[in-house]
Amino acid sequence: MRVQGRYQSVLPDGQVAFVDWDDGFQTIDWLDGSFAGYCDTILSANLLGITWNPSVPSKVDWDLHDLSEPDNDVGHGDAEDNLGTGQCSVRVYNLLIKNHQASEGDMLIGNASSNKWTGFFNTGATLTLPPDTAFALIAESQSGMPITETNALLKIEAIGGTLSYGLNFNGCSR
């Protein structure tokens, strides 16, 4: 992973100032296995959707622990991963959420009504992604970010229009 960029400012007299930044390149390798620091659970859903309805909340509560909530379907039915098998995660190592350019509204992330995931978000905290933006969360320690049966729900809600989004994470079952 690498984050870098250039900020350019053009002054009224035509002078141009640049600020370049680069956080360097970092590689984190999670080995296969079911021990802390190893990765044995993966969810990859690059094209999901939530139809917006202004009169009722248009949301999905993603159960990062075992995908057992309604609408936790990535192609094989609720509670099944990309291979059609059950999944159980007790830690997340990285999480990538993208609100695609095709979305008509913003994406509100966090603050599920019950069993909120607080491995990253404090209770009540949310993050809003406008269309054509992404959010990446990466744990640098082998302990990752904890998940339990009662601390697992990550709400994704459509605000102001239908969503086209992606949800991807890697984790461990032990």
N, C-alpha and C positions, 0 to 999 in steps of 0.2 A: 504494500500500500504506500502511496505517496500523495501528499497534498502540496500543490505548488500553484503559483499564480503570479500575475502582474497587474498592478494597479497603475493606471495612467491618468494624469491630471493635466489638462490643457488650460493654461492661464489666459486671461483676456488679452495679454500682450503677445500671445503666440508661443510663449515658452512651454515646453513639455517636461513634466517631471514623472519619473517612473519609480515605483517601489516593487521590487521582486521579492518573493518569499518562497521558501522550500523547506519542508520539514524533514527532508531526507527520505530515503527508501528503507522500509522495514519489512522483513519477511517473518511470518509466524507460521510454523508448520505444526499442525495438529495431526499426530499419528493415529492410525486406525486402532481401535480398541475401546474397551468399556471401563476405563479407569480415569481418575482425575487427570486432566491434561491430554487425554485421548479423545478422539471423535468417533462416535458410532451412530449419531442421529443427524439426519440432514433433511431439511424441508426446502424444496425449490419450487416456487410457484410464481412464474414471471408474468402471467397474464390472468389476473383475477378481476372481478367486477362487483360493484355495489350500485344498484339502481337507486337513485335519490327519490325520496318521497317527502315533500315539505311538511306533511301533516303527521308523520311518525318518524322516529329516529331510523336512519338508514345505516345500519352498522353490522359488523361481525366481531364477536369476541373470540379472538384466536387463543386457543388453549395451547400454550407453548409446552405444557407438560405432556399431554397425550392426545391433542386434537379432538377431544370428546365433545366440544360445544357444537350447537347447530351451525350449519354452514361452514364448518371447518373441512371443506372438501377441496382437494387439489387434483381431483380427477378420478378417484377410486371410491368416493363416498366419505362421509364424516368419519373421523377417528382413524383414517388410514393414510399412510405417507405416500410418497411418489411411486413406491413399488407395490402398493396395495396391502401393506402389512401394518400392524399396530405399531405405535411409537410411544416411547416414554423418555422424556428428558428431565434431568435434575439440574442441569447447568447449560447455559448458552455461552458459546465462545464468540460468535459474531452474529449480527442481525443486519440485514439490508432491506430497506423498504423504499419502494419507488412509486411516486405518483406520476403516471405516464402523461405524456404530452396530450394524448387523446382525452384525458379527463376533462369534465365540464365544471368541476368544482374542486374545492380544497379537501384535503384529507386530514382529519383530526385523529391523532394517535394518542392512546393512553386513557386512563381513568375509567376502566370498566366498572359496571355497577356492583360487581361482587368479585371476590377472589382476584383482586388486581395484582398484576405482576409488578413488584417493587424492587426487582433485581437491578433496575436502572431508574425507573420513574418513581418519584415519591408519590404517596397517595394524593390524588387530586391533580397531579401534574399532567400536562398534555403538550403535544408538539403539533404544529400545523404545517403541512406541506402543500404549497400550491402546485398546480399542474407543472409537469416537466422538472421535478426536483427529486432528490433522493436523500435518504438518511442512512448512515452507516454507523454501527456501534460495534466496537471491536475490543474484546477483553485481551489484555496482554499477559494475564496470569493464568496458570493451569487450573485454578479454582473456578474460572469463568464467572458468570453471573447466575446466582442460584434461582431455581424454580422448584416449587412444591405443588402438590395437588390443590392447595388452597391459596397459592401465591403464583398464579400462572396466566391470568387472562390479560391479553393486550387488545384493547378495543381499537378498531379502525372504523371510522365513521365518515360518510359522505356529507359534506357541508356545501350547500348551494348548487349541487349538480352531481350527475352520475360519475362514479370513479372507475378508472381503469388503472390497476395497480399491480405491483409485484411484492411478494413477501418471501424472503429467503433467510434461513438460519442454519447454523451448525451447532451441535451440542453433544452431550454425553449422557448416557443412561445411568451412570453411577457416580 
